[in-house]
Amino acid sequence: MTQTAEFWNTVYDNDTAPWVIGEPQPAIVALEREGRISGRVLDPGTGAGEHTIMLTRLGYDVLGVDLAPSAVAYARRNAAEKGVAAARFQVADAVRLGREPAAAAELGVFDTIVDSALFHIFGTEPETRADYVRALHTLAKPGGYVHVLALSTAEPGIGPRISDTVIRESFGAGWELEDLQPSSYRGRVTGLVAAEVENLDLNPAADGIIDTAAWLARIRRL
């Protein structure tokens, strides 16, 4: 079941989020270098804000949003510490935006939406996932792109994992799935997932960093 804002607040307050690695995801860095990010950018589920910080530093007009106030506070501190005071963050519930189009419209439309490890948390909740995809459709301009980096069922690992079928079925009418490829997601072992890592007999690096199978999808809004 999708966690509450209180849960997400706790992992940021206690610094136990396994997805907070102190840098952007390598797959998202590669997307930018390949010229796949342009125009006005939305970073939903921004978390520690690493992608918003990176893209702001590179000159993009980008907004990071997150359900959890503690995540937004964390991201703002992170941006300040990294000397990127212009990075913008806002508390927003992406699922609610799908249920309330007027609320989504207040954010405006975006040329590029970069979803790093948000989509997959709705993997077992079709109705919630549909609401989120509806929000993405409202927020993306016609012809705009959504990039989804999501943990994959291709191999066992920590976190909620989804099949490529879930991505294909979720982005149907109103979308064109242009590309869907195996990728990798980088995390760290914290107390929140230590038992799971041990049970799965995974082998993180000495610093606790672990790379795991993921999907990287490029979807165009029609």
Disulfide bonds with the S-S distance in Angstrom:
none
